[in-house]
Structures are given as structure tokens and as C-alpha cells.
């Protein structure tokens, strides 16, 4: 038997990896891209729902539709008789008697359209999710392990519709002196909207790279930075809920001086309501004070996370945490300006939309700490 050379080539001649296969390893498949686009459309629609919901709240339009009709409610009033019937229902609740007793039918139509648009957009989100999910399922284009994940946004959307009516029903009352929805129900409704937004954003980030690439990137994860990003995400979510409590009782219009409140650090009559726990939800001074203090603490925590993030070994991760700190600064300044101007509609809406941007940037920074991008490590 002839001796074999020590450095003999054992592989068959030809390229080790075909270009087409190499491309499929380095880039997400067409199905992943298509699903990512579908989720992106849902993301934009949910963000629009948050904006329209904010306008509905700021214009006190949320109680203009006093019934929950998931299917038949998709059609607005078509005749003057239909409009009058809707107006008659609105005239039976406390908000009309205590706030809008001199409202005309034409004025009622303007607030009705805001609430109808908000509900209609919710129906559209559900329809887009159902068409997309069932379509990808029928074509067998859903990647392995993703079927259950893609059901989650739809399930949360259905829950959100029920919570929306649970919220509205708290203000559709007569003889109780109630002119708006319960603030804690509003916070629940807005909080779930941000959860849905976060789920969609996270899935889009994960689908942006092939599974093999994600597994490889996870080996270089920065665990401490990921933990800080997770903590910042939770803290920001808490601040969003507190902001909803402020919006629920118009607490942002009660004290317009800054950095003091009513001329002192603590607002006057901070614990005047009984039982004491009611002040946490219904006392405008207490609610705004808690929101302010939480905002300061969130900023401090954000600086701590940024200080760690700016020392990351990966340039994209460093840039992501720089963006988070910049957005956090803008949001704090915007919040202060909003309060000092008595929370007008434009500033209130801008503050809410900035919260969406900050939320997404925090999620992206957290994702890059878990799945670092790029092979260049700072020496």
C-alpha cells in the first residue's frame, strides 16, 4: 500500500460551501423577511392606535360610544336618525350631564368620530393579524418554533379589545358623578398596548437574523448589560403606567410649576382623600408627584445602564445605549414642558409618542446586549 502524503487534501475538489447556501446562512430567509414585514405593519398600526387613543383621551371622546358591539359597531351611524339615537344614549350618562349638557348634535359627532376611529383601527389590527397568520400557516412558511409565538400578538389583541370595553364601561354610568374612565383601567389598557408593541418589536429584531447567527451571537452576550437593559425596560414600563394614571385624571394640568409643585417640594393636600390609598389613583397632586419622582429615578437608572453600555465591546451596542440616553433626555424635557404648559393636546400627544420611541430603543439596546451585532471587538 502506497504511503500517503502528510498534507494530502482529503476533501473533494470544488468550493466548500456553495454561494447560494452561504447566502442562506448569512441572511434571513424570504419567509422570515415576509413575516418581519407583516409584524412591522402591525407594529405601525398599534403605534397609531396608541396615538389615536391618546387623542381620544385628551379630547374626552372615549365615552361617546356607550355600547360595545365588536361586529355591528364597525359601521358608523348612516342617517340622522341613527346619529340622534347614538346621541340619546350619550345623553344618559354622567359625562354629558356634568360636562357637556349644552352639547349639540354636530359637536357630539366630532367626539364620536375619535372613539369610532380608535375602535375601528383596533378591528383593522385584528384583521391584519388574522389574515397574515392564517396565510403564512396555510403556506407552511412559518419557521420552526414560531407558530406559538405568532399567536401571542393576536391573543393579546383580543384581550385588549375586552379590556378596552372594561375601561370604557367604568365611565358609562348615570347618577354616580363619574365623567371619565377609571384611571387604573386606563393604565391597564395602555400598559397592554405597550406590551403588544414590545412583543412585535422583539419578534422583528429576532427575525432580522437567521437562527444560526443568533445562536452564534448569543455566545458573546453581555450578561450584565442585558440585565441592566431588562431592568430599564421594566422601569420604563412602570413609568408608562404612572403616566396613564396622570392622564386618567388630568393630573398633568393641576400643577404647572417646576421643579416645585404648588410652591413646595410636596404638593399640598397630598393625602387628603380617604381611604388613603385613593390618593394614589385620584389625587392629582399625589399622582403627578409620583410620576415626577419616578421619572427622575428612571433617568438615574438610565445613566447607570448607559455608563455600562458605552463600554460595550461592540460598536452597535454602544450606539444603541447612546440612543436610549438621548431619547430619555428628550422625554424628560418634553414631560417638563408639557406640565408647565398645562398639558395641551399637542404636547401631551408628543409626550406619549416619545414614550413609544424610547420603549423601542430600550428593547433594541437590550436585544443587542443579548445578541451582539458585528464581529469587530474594541481592542
FENRA-V533196 format. One record per residue. PHI is phi in whole degrees, -180 to 180 (none if undefined). Layout:
phi: (PHI | PHI)
This chain:
phi: (none | -71 | -71 | -97 | -61 | -61 | -104 | -69 | -72 | -96 | -83 | -69 | -62 | 120 | -64 | -68 | -130 | -64 | -54 | -64 | -69 | -61 | -63 | -70 | -78 | -85 | -127 | -65 | -69 | -59 | -64 | -64 | -64 | -65 | -65 | -64 | -63 | -60 | -65 | -64 | -64 | -61 | -59 | -63 | -68 | -68 | -61 | -65 | -63 | -63 | -65 | -65 | -63 | -64 | -65 | -62 | -70 | -67 | -98 | 54 | -100 | -65 | -102 | -70 | -106 | -95 | -128 | -109 | -126 | -55 | -103 | -66 | -70 | -67 | -95 | -77 | -58 | -103 | -125 | -62 | -66 | -63 | -63 | -65 | -64 | -65 | -66 | -63 | -65 | -66 | -69 | -88 | -101 | -64 | -59 | -66 | -66 | -94 | -121 | -129 | -62 | -99 | -71 | -92 | -64 | -66 | -69 | -63 | -59 | -66 | -79 | -62 | -64 | -63 | -68 | -63 | -64 | -63 | -67 | -65 | -64 | -63 | -63 | -64 | -61 | -62 | -68 | -64 | -63 | -63 | -63 | -64 | -64 | -65 | -66 | -64 | -67 | -65 | -84 | 56 | -103 | -77 | -61 | -57 | 86 | -103 | -61 | -62 | -63 | -75 | -74 | -57 | -59 | -66 | -64 | -67 | -65 | -63 | -63 | -63 | -62 | -66 | -67 | -61 | -72 | -58 | -69 | -62 | -63 | -69 | -106 | -88 | -133 | -135 | 85 | -111 | 72 | -99 | -119 | -152 | -75 | -65 | -63 | -70 | -74 | -62 | -63 | -63 | -63 | -69 | -60 | -67 | -61 | -72 | -64 | -60 | -61 | -67 | -62 | -63 | -65 | -65 | -65 | -63 | -65 | -66 | -78 | -73 | -136 | -65 | -59 | -62 | -69 | -65 | -63 | -68 | -66 | -65 | -66 | -104 | -57 | -103 | -60 | -64 | -67 | -63 | -64 | -65 | -63 | -65 | -62 | -65 | -61 | -65 | -65 | -63 | -64 | -60 | -65 | -64 | -63 | -65 | -63 | -65 | -63 | -62 | -66 | -63 | -118 | 56 | -69 | -70 | -103 | -82 | -130 | -107 | -96 | -152 | -86 | -88 | -130 | 64 | 87 | -143 | -65 | -95 | -67 | -67 | 53 | -69 | -126 | -78 | -81 | -126 | -62 | -58 | -63 | -63 | -63 | -70 | -121 | -121 | -90 | -62 | -67 | -64 | -65 | -67 | -62 | -63 | -64 | -63 | -63 | -63 | -64 | -64 | -66 | -62 | -63 | -61 | -65 | -63 | -66 | -63 | -64 | -64 | -60 | -75 | -67 | -70 | -102 | -63 | -74 | -116 | -60 | -60 | -68 | -61 | -62 | -63 | -75 | -62 | -64 | -62 | -64 | -63 | -66 | -65 | -64 | -61 | -65 | -66 | -62 | -63 | -63 | -65 | -63 | -61 | -66 | -67 | -102 | 76 | 53 | -68 | -57 | -64 | -70 | -62 | -68 | -62 | -64 | -71 | -69 | -66 | -64 | -63 | -62 | -62 | -58 | -68 | -65 | -65 | -62 | -67 | -64 | -63 | -62 | -71 | -72 | -82 | -129 | -55 | -110 | 94 | -99 | -84 | -106 | -65 | -83)
